[in-house]
Amino acid sequence: MEAQLAIRVAIADDHSLVRQGLRRYLEMADGIEVVGEAANGSELVDMIERESPDIALVDIRMPEMDGLEAARRIRDKFPKVGVIMLTAYDDRQFVVEAVRSGARGYVLKARDAEHLIQTVRLVAGGNMVIDPQLVVALAEELSQAKERDRRAETLTAREIEVLQLLAFGHTNRDIAERLYISPDTVKTHLEHIFEKLGASDRTAAVAEALRRRLIE
């Protein structure tokens, strides 16, 4: 019977001790080969182009290019590479952003080496693996995001106009004068916009609208 090929893994973390520790644990496991290390996302993307790993084990917080941006680039350029986020952050927003960026695994650094090795094998086999502590949080956040998306679809043409002017830095009074409405009406539009986008203030509303491409 033909021998099974080793799972080729690339490691990206800005701390050399972490990289060395990960390499040691992974290379002790049967059927796993570490093909290289990177100190940031940019180095990782270049390494993937050279080495063609099966798995990229990536820290979220890195200089120059963080793990989320690296995951997006890997998803777009090397879709066959399975990205696993390995991080100390258990914040639900990090999990959601990681999944949206194309990560197929999310493992907390507090977990043991055996859990990490099992995750590498599962993701290499085509599975998606989210740390059990975070699955409920991810489901709740995705559900809330879906509800926000539904609400955003109900933005009126006038509310879009207000958002666009907000993005250009106009004050409530400026917006009122440009749209020939009262400042109180502008304030009401903003309240509705905040509610529909799930935003707490003007900056967050504009950022969310840009992300959803509701304005330019």
Long-range contacts (C-beta under 8 A, 24 or more apart in sequence): 4-31, 6-31, 6-32, 6-33, 7-31, 7-32, 7-33, 7-54, 7-55, 7-120, 7-121, 7-124, 8-33, 8-35, 8-51, 8-52, 8-53, 8-54, 8-55, 9-33, 9-34, 9-35, 9-53, 9-54, 9-55, 9-56, 9-57, 9-120, 10-34, 10-35, 10-36, 10-37, 10-38, 10-44, 10-47, 10-48, 10-51, 10-53, 10-55, 10-56, 10-57, 11-36, 11-37, 11-38, 11-57, 12-37, 12-38, 12-39, 12-40, 12-41, 12-43, 12-44, 12-56, 12-57, 12-58, 12-59, 12-62, 12-67, 12-70, 13-37, 13-39, 13-58, 13-59, 13-62, 13-86, 14-39, 14-40, 14-59, 14-61, 14-62, 14-63, 15-59, 18-59, 22-57, 22-86, 22-116, 25-113, 25-116, 25-117, 26-57, 26-116, 26-117, 26-120, 29-117, 29-120, 31-121, 32-117, 32-120, 32-121, 39-63, 40-64, 40-65, 41-65, 41-66, 41-67, 41-69, 41-70, 41-73, 42-70, 44-70, 44-74, 45-70, 45-73, 45-74, 45-77, 48-74, 48-77, 48-78, 48-81, 49-77, 49-78, 52-78, 53-81, 54-80, 54-81, 54-82, 54-124, 55-81, 55-82, 55-83, 55-84, 55-120, 55-123, 55-124, 56-81, 56-82, 56-83, 56-84, 57-84, 57-86, 57-116, 57-120, 58-83, 58-84, 58-85, 58-86, 58-103, 59-85, 59-86, 59-87, 60-85, 60-87, 60-89, 60-94, 60-98, 61-87, 61-89, 67-98, 68-97, 68-98, 68-101, 69-101, 71-98, 71-101, 71-102, 71-103, 72-101, 72-102, 74-102, 75-101, 75-102, 82-123, 82-124, 84-119, 84-120, 84-123, 84-129, 86-116, 90-131, 90-133, 90-134, 90-137, 92-134, 92-137, 92-138, 92-140, 92-141, 93-141, 95-130, 95-134, 95-137, 95-138, 95-141, 96-138, 96-141, 96-142, 96-145, 99-130, 99-138, 99-142, 104-128, 104-129, 105-129, 105-130, 106-130, 106-131, 106-134, 107-131, 108-133, 108-134, 144-198, 148-196, 148-197, 148-198, 149-212, 151-195, 151-196, 151-197, 151-198, 152-196, 152-197, 152-208, 152-212, 152-214, 154-196, 155-193, 155-196, 155-197, 155-214, 158-189, 159-189, 159-192, 159-193, 159-196, 160-214, 160-215, 162-186, 162-189, 162-190, 162-193, 163-193, 163-205, 163-206, 163-209, 163-214, 163-215, 164-215, 164-216, 166-190, 166-202, 166-205, 166-206, 167-206, 167-209, 167-210, 167-215
